[in-house]
Amino acid sequence: MASELRVDRIAPLNGIASVAQNLGGNSSGGIIQVRQSNTNGQTFASAESGTSTFIATGITASITPIRSDSKIFIISSPSVMVFENSGNQANGSIKIMRSINGGTYTECSPITIASQIGFYDYGGNGGLMYNNQCLSGFDEPNTIQSINYQFYVKRLAGNGIRLGYQLTGDIGSNSFITLMEVSG
């Protein structure tokens, strides 16, 4: 005999915690669903030409919230490489943007989920640096339509920034995005 439990809302016994928005906090409840995507076997995205804007990488994850008052907790670990062939420094920015129901990509709200990576070579001989960054935060999309999250990159200095870069035989440098719907 199969059993099924359906509820409208999951909340702690003592109520849902409240944290002041001006401190960068969000209220939270129970986890409703979890989705994850990774770049295993995919090609990398890059920003190697001069750019003053963020460009889409094609590395995405999607979730369709069950409740419109839910928040989406995003935990991601993009594999990022910056490089400079013969100068002093290379750095770039990476951020996560969202598209609701196939619309235009916009910033997550209430805060931007972003980071920077870079290096400086005092000898001026150039260099290469890669590692997995950690980007996390809450998004409040206020919708029950499908939401697509995507990494965007921007080169700030040096020859380029690559995302999802994977060395031959290196299985530890995959990028991933984990999305958790948290009850409002």
Salt bridges, closest charged atoms under 4 A:
GLU4 OE2 - ARG6 NE 2.24
GLU48 OE2 - ARG162 NE 2.49
ASP69 OD2 - ARG9 NH1 3.31
ASP69 OD1 - ARG67 NE 2.99
GLU107 OE2 - LYS95 NZ 2.52
ASP139 OD1 - ARG98 NH1 2.36
